[in-house]
Amino acid sequence: MQKFPMTVEGANRLQQELEQLRKVDRPRIVQAIAEAREHGDLKENAEYHAAREQQGFCEGRIQEIESKLAHAQVIDISKIPAGERVIFGATVDIINVETDETVTYKIVGDDEADVKANKISVSSPIARGLIGKEVGDSVSIRTPSGEVEYEIDDVRHI
């Protein structure tokens, strides 16, 4: 069975969502279904059908999170000795060679990626190009706007 990399932060976030779904949302939905049943005829009861639909989404999400956590290989980057090589979980400063623009990315698992927060998926083209390289290396990465050359400025394990 294949394991998927995930940071400790990502695993904790999924665990919190799972607890929220199990302990807060699920009981609230069960209560809504019980109240809707009291209103009588279930065939024409919109509240009942809406609550049942919510229950389906909630149970599906619980199963999805449980599966992700079961297949996750949680990597704590802070316990790996810091070096100059780009690895999963590292925070990397890269400089666009043409524009001298510096961008900082943290390489995370697929489910944790959030470009607005500068967290990129380990399977993204930029991360795939950076993994295994070291500070000072130049990397040419194919982007939607064409080939872009970056220089790795710094690698941090935070």
C-alpha positions as protocol buffer text, in pm:
chain_id: "A"
residue {
  index: 1
  type: MET
  ca { x: 0 y: 0 z: 0 }
}
residue {
  index: 2
  type: GLN
  ca { x: 140 y: 335 z: -103 }
}
residue {
  index: 3
  type: LYS
  ca { x: 200 y: 598 z: 163 }
}
residue {
  index: 4
  type: PHE
  ca { x: 158 y: 968 z: 85 }
}
residue {
  index: 5
  type: PRO
  ca { x: 381 y: 1230 z: 248 }
}
residue {
  index: 6
  type: MET
  ca { x: 219 y: 1477 z: 486 }
}
residue {
  index: 7
  type: THR
  ca { x: 362 y: 1731 z: 727 }
}
residue {
  index: 8
  type: VAL
  ca { x: 284 y: 1717 z: 1098 }
}
residue {
  index: 9
  type: GLU
  ca { x: 89 y: 2042 z: 1058 }
}
residue {
  index: 10
  type: GLY
  ca { x: -124 y: 1891 z: 780 }
}
residue {
  index: 11
  type: ALA
  ca { x: -193 y: 1575 z: 979 }
}
residue {
  index: 12
  type: ASN
  ca { x: -295 y: 1782 z: 1283 }
}
residue {
  index: 13
  type: ARG
  ca { x: -530 y: 1994 z: 1071 }
}
residue {
  index: 14
  type: LEU
  ca { x: -699 y: 1681 z: 931 }
}
residue {
  index: 15
  type: GLN
  ca { x: -726 y: 1531 z: 1281 }
}
residue {
  index: 16
  type: GLN
  ca { x: -893 y: 1849 z: 1409 }
}
residue {
  index: 17
  type: GLU
  ca { x: -1140 y: 1847 z: 1120 }
}
residue {
  index: 18
  type: LEU
  ca { x: -1216 y: 1480 z: 1190 }
}
residue {
  index: 19
  type: GLU
  ca { x: -1285 y: 1557 z: 1557 }
}
residue {
  index: 20
  type: GLN
  ca { x: -1511 y: 1849 z: 1457 }
}
residue {
  index: 21
  type: LEU
  ca { x: -1708 y: 1625 z: 1220 }
}
residue {
  index: 22
  type: ARG
  ca { x: -1741 y: 1339 z: 1469 }
}
residue {
  index: 23
  type: LYS
  ca { x: -1814 y: 1533 z: 1789 }
}
residue {
  index: 24
  type: VAL
  ca { x: -1998 y: 1845 z: 1668 }
}
residue {
  index: 25
  type: ASP
  ca { x: -2134 y: 1812 z: 1316 }
}
residue {
  index: 26
  type: ARG
  ca { x: -2250 y: 1448 z: 1325 }
}
residue {
  index: 27
  type: PRO
  ca { x: -2459 y: 1490 z: 1647 }
}
residue {
  index: 28
  type: ARG
  ca { x: -2605 y: 1818 z: 1515 }
}
residue {
  index: 29
  type: ILE
  ca { x: -2713 y: 1648 z: 1191 }
}
residue {
  index: 30
  type: VAL
  ca { x: -2862 y: 1350 z: 1377 }
}
residue {
  index: 31
  type: GLN
  ca { x: -3062 y: 1595 z: 1590 }
}
residue {
  index: 32
  type: ALA
  ca { x: -3181 y: 1780 z: 1277 }
}
residue {
  index: 33
  type: ILE
  ca { x: -3297 y: 1450 z: 1123 }
}
residue {
  index: 34
  type: ALA
  ca { x: -3485 y: 1359 z: 1443 }
}
residue {
  index: 35
  type: GLU
  ca { x: -3658 y: 1699 z: 1449 }
}
residue {
  index: 36
  type: ALA
  ca { x: -3749 y: 1674 z: 1080 }
}
residue {
  index: 37
  type: ARG
  ca { x: -3900 y: 1327 z: 1134 }
}
residue {
  index: 38
  type: GLU
  ca { x: -4133 y: 1472 z: 1397 }
}
residue {
  index: 39
  type: HIS
  ca { x: -4286 y: 1699 z: 1133 }
}
residue {
  index: 40
  type: GLY
  ca { x: -4463 y: 1406 z: 970 }
}
residue {
  index: 41
  type: ASP
  ca { x: -4464 y: 1284 z: 610 }
}
residue {
  index: 42
  type: LEU
  ca { x: -4103 y: 1223 z: 508 }
}
residue {
  index: 43
  type: LYS
  ca { x: -4171 y: 1217 z: 132 }
}
residue {
  index: 44
  type: GLU
  ca { x: -4245 y: 1588 z: 117 }
}
residue {
  index: 45
  type: ASN
  ca { x: -4030 y: 1701 z: 408 }
}
residue {
  index: 46
  type: ALA
  ca { x: -3755 y: 1926 z: 268 }
}
residue {
  index: 47
  type: GLU
  ca { x: -3586 y: 1966 z: 608 }
}
residue {
  index: 48
  type: TYR
  ca { x: -3555 y: 1588 z: 639 }
}
residue {
  index: 49
  type: HIS
  ca { x: -3406 y: 1549 z: 291 }
}
residue {
  index: 50
  type: ALA
  ca { x: -3162 y: 1838 z: 347 }
}
residue {
  index: 51
  type: ALA
  ca { x: -3048 y: 1688 z: 680 }
}
residue {
  index: 52
  type: ARG
  ca { x: -3003 y: 1345 z: 519 }
}
residue {
  index: 53
  type: GLU
  ca { x: -2796 y: 1504 z: 242 }
}
residue {
  index: 54
  type: GLN
  ca { x: -2580 y: 1681 z: 502 }
}
residue {
  index: 55
  type: GLN
  ca { x: -2538 y: 1350 z: 680 }
}
residue {
  index: 56
  type: GLY
  ca { x: -2417 y: 1188 z: 358 }
}
residue {
  index: 57
  type: PHE
  ca { x: -2161 y: 1463 z: 300 }
}
residue {
  index: 58
  type: CYS
  ca { x: -2045 y: 1448 z: 663 }
}
residue {
  index: 59
  type: GLU
  ca { x: -2004 y: 1068 z: 664 }
}
residue {
  index: 60
  type: GLY
  ca { x: -1826 y: 1081 z: 328 }
}
residue {
  index: 61
  type: ARG
  ca { x: -1581 y: 1343 z: 453 }
}
residue {
  index: 62
  type: ILE
  ca { x: -1516 y: 1141 z: 772 }
}
residue {
  index: 63
  type: GLN
  ca { x: -1430 y: 835 z: 561 }
}
residue {
  index: 64
  type: GLU
  ca { x: -1211 y: 1043 z: 330 }
}
residue {
  index: 65
  type: ILE
  ca { x: -1012 y: 1193 z: 620 }
}
residue {
  index: 66
  type: GLU
  ca { x: -974 y: 856 z: 793 }
}
residue {
  index: 67
  type: SER
  ca { x: -840 y: 708 z: 468 }
}
residue {
  index: 68
  type: LYS
  ca { x: -596 y: 996 z: 416 }
}
residue {
  index: 69
  type: LEU
  ca { x: -465 y: 965 z: 771 }
}
residue {
  index: 70
  type: ALA
  ca { x: -433 y: 587 z: 738 }
}
residue {
  index: 71
  type: HIS
  ca { x: -229 y: 622 z: 418 }
}
residue {
  index: 72
  type: ALA
  ca { x: -21 y: 919 z: 533 }
}
residue {
  index: 73
  type: GLN
  ca { x: 350 y: 911 z: 599 }
}
residue {
  index: 74
  type: VAL
  ca { x: 378 y: 1196 z: 848 }
}
residue {
  index: 75
  type: ILE
  ca { x: 716 y: 1367 z: 822 }
}
residue {
  index: 76
  type: ASP
  ca { x: 836 y: 1602 z: 1095 }
}
residue {
  index: 77
  type: ILE
  ca { x: 1082 y: 1829 z: 917 }
}
residue {
  index: 78
  type: SER
  ca { x: 1202 y: 1982 z: 1245 }
}
residue {
  index: 79
  type: LYS
  ca { x: 1353 y: 1644 z: 1345 }
}
residue {
  index: 80
  type: ILE
  ca { x: 1556 y: 1612 z: 1027 }
}
residue {
  index: 81
  type: PRO
  ca { x: 1903 y: 1770 z: 1050 }
}
residue {
  index: 82
  type: ALA
  ca { x: 1908 y: 2097 z: 858 }
}
residue {
  index: 83
  type: GLY
  ca { x: 2111 y: 2105 z: 543 }
}
residue {
  index: 84
  type: GLU
  ca { x: 2130 y: 2282 z: 213 }
}
residue {
  index: 85
  type: ARG
  ca { x: 1938 y: 2015 z: 17 }
}
residue {
  index: 86
  type: VAL
  ca { x: 1570 y: 2068 z: -72 }
}
residue {
  index: 87
  type: ILE
  ca { x: 1354 y: 1791 z: 76 }
}
residue {
  index: 88
  type: PHE
  ca { x: 985 y: 1737 z: 154 }
}
residue {
  index: 89
  type: GLY
  ca { x: 868 y: 1979 z: 422 }
}
residue {
  index: 90
  type: ALA
  ca { x: 1149 y: 2228 z: 368 }
}
residue {
  index: 91
  type: THR
  ca { x: 1090 y: 2600 z: 325 }
}
residue {
  index: 92
  type: VAL
  ca { x: 1278 y: 2721 z: 18 }
}
residue {
  index: 93
  type: ASP
  ca { x: 1367 y: 3072 z: -98 }
}
residue {
  index: 94
  type: ILE
  ca { x: 1410 y: 3085 z: -475 }
}
residue {
  index: 95
  type: ILE
  ca { x: 1509 y: 3376 z: -695 }
}
residue {
  index: 96
  type: ASN
  ca { x: 1372 y: 3422 z: -1046 }
}
residue {
  index: 97
  type: VAL
  ca { x: 1694 y: 3472 z: -1246 }
}
residue {
  index: 98
  type: GLU
  ca { x: 1531 y: 3707 z: -1501 }
}
residue {
  index: 99
  type: THR
  ca { x: 1340 y: 3935 z: -1263 }
}
residue {
  index: 100
  type: ASP
  ca { x: 1543 y: 3896 z: -939 }
}
residue {
  index: 101
  type: GLU
  ca { x: 1210 y: 3836 z: -763 }
}
residue {
  index: 102
  type: THR
  ca { x: 1242 y: 3620 z: -451 }
}
residue {
  index: 103
  type: VAL
  ca { x: 964 y: 3375 z: -362 }
}
residue {
  index: 104
  type: THR
  ca { x: 941 y: 3151 z: -56 }
}
residue {
  index: 105
  type: TYR
  ca { x: 765 y: 2815 z: -78 }
}
residue {
  index: 106
  type: LYS
  ca { x: 708 y: 2536 z: 169 }
}
residue {
  index: 107
  type: ILE
  ca { x: 691 y: 2193 z: 6 }
}
residue {
  index: 108
  type: VAL
  ca { x: 396 y: 2001 z: 152 }
}
residue {
  index: 109
  type: GLY
  ca { x: 167 y: 1707 z: 74 }
}
residue {
  index: 110
  type: ASP
  ca { x: -98 y: 1722 z: -198 }
}
residue {
  index: 111
  type: ASP
  ca { x: -386 y: 1784 z: 46 }
}
residue {
  index: 112
  type: GLU
  ca { x: -203 y: 2065 z: 226 }
}
residue {
  index: 113
  type: ALA
  ca { x: -111 y: 2273 z: -79 }
}
residue {
  index: 114
  type: ASP
  ca { x: -228 y: 2635 z: -67 }
}
residue {
  index: 115
  type: VAL
  ca { x: -58 y: 2865 z: -317 }
}
residue {
  index: 116
  type: LYS
  ca { x: -193 y: 3176 z: -141 }
}
residue {
  index: 117
  type: ALA
  ca { x: -7 y: 3066 z: 174 }
}
residue {
  index: 118
  type: ASN
  ca { x: 302 y: 2976 z: -36 }
}
residue {
  index: 119
  type: LYS
  ca { x: 260 y: 2604 z: 31 }
}
residue {
  index: 120
  type: ILE
  ca { x: 313 y: 2400 z: -283 }
}
residue {
  index: 121
  type: SER
  ca { x: 240 y: 2034 z: -341 }
}
residue {
  index: 122
  type: VAL
  ca { x: 534 y: 1795 z: -354 }
}
residue {
  index: 123
  type: SER
  ca { x: 394 y: 1678 z: -690 }
}
residue {
  index: 124
  type: SER
  ca { x: 378 y: 2029 z: -843 }
}
residue {
  index: 125
  type: PRO
  ca { x: 623 y: 2110 z: -1124 }
}
residue {
  index: 126
  type: ILE
  ca { x: 810 y: 2365 z: -910 }
}
residue {
  index: 127
  type: ALA
  ca { x: 852 y: 2127 z: -616 }
}
residue {
  index: 128
  type: ARG
  ca { x: 954 y: 1837 z: -841 }
}
residue {
  index: 129
  type: GLY
  ca { x: 1218 y: 2062 z: -995 }
}
residue {
  index: 130
  type: LEU
  ca { x: 1350 y: 2173 z: -654 }
}
residue {
  index: 131
  type: ILE
  ca { x: 1356 y: 1841 z: -466 }
}
residue {
  index: 132
  type: GLY
  ca { x: 1711 y: 1710 z: -432 }
}
residue {
  index: 133
  type: LYS
  ca { x: 1878 y: 2036 z: -535 }
}
residue {
  index: 134
  type: GLU
  ca { x: 2099 y: 2243 z: -304 }
}
residue {
  index: 135
  type: VAL
  ca { x: 2151 y: 2609 z: -217 }
}
residue {
  index: 136
  type: GLY
  ca { x: 2319 y: 2787 z: -510 }
}
residue {
  index: 137
  type: ASP
  ca { x: 2184 y: 2545 z: -773 }
}
residue {
  index: 138
  type: SER
  ca { x: 1997 y: 2683 z: -1073 }
}
residue {
  index: 139
  type: VAL
  ca { x: 1678 y: 2506 z: -1174 }
}
residue {
  index: 140
  type: SER
  ca { x: 1484 y: 2543 z: -1498 }
}
residue {
  index: 141
  type: ILE
  ca { x: 1113 y: 2482 z: -1443 }
}
residue {
  index: 142
  type: ARG
  ca { x: 843 y: 2460 z: -1709 }
}
residue {
  index: 143
  type: THR
  ca { x: 550 y: 2683 z: -1607 }
}
residue {
  index: 144
  type: PRO
  ca { x: 230 y: 2777 z: -1792 }
}
residue {
  index: 145
  type: SER
  ca { x: 405 y: 3099 z: -1904 }
}
residue {
  index: 146
  type: GLY
  ca { x: 708 y: 2910 z: -2035 }
}
residue {
  index: 147
  type: GLU
  ca { x: 1045 y: 2797 z: -1907 }
}
residue {
  index: 148
  type: VAL
  ca { x: 1158 y: 2990 z: -1596 }
}
residue {
  index: 149
  type: GLU
  ca { x: 1500 y: 2968 z: -1436 }
}
residue {
  index: 150
  type: TYR
  ca { x: 1530 y: 2992 z: -1057 }
}
residue {
  index: 151
  type: GLU
  ca { x: 1827 y: 2993 z: -825 }
}
residue {
  index: 152
  type: ILE
  ca { x: 1791 y: 2833 z: -482 }
}
residue {
  index: 153
  type: ASP
  ca { x: 1882 y: 3100 z: -226 }
}
residue {
  index: 154
  type: ASP
  ca { x: 1802 y: 2932 z: 109 }
}
residue {
  index: 155
  type: VAL
  ca { x: 1662 y: 2610 z: 255 }
}
residue {
  index: 156
  type: ARG
  ca { x: 1512 y: 2604 z: 606 }
}
residue {
  index: 157
  type: HIS
  ca { x: 1361 y: 2326 z: 817 }
}
residue {
  index: 158
  type: ILE
  ca { x: 1084 y: 2507 z: 1003 }
}
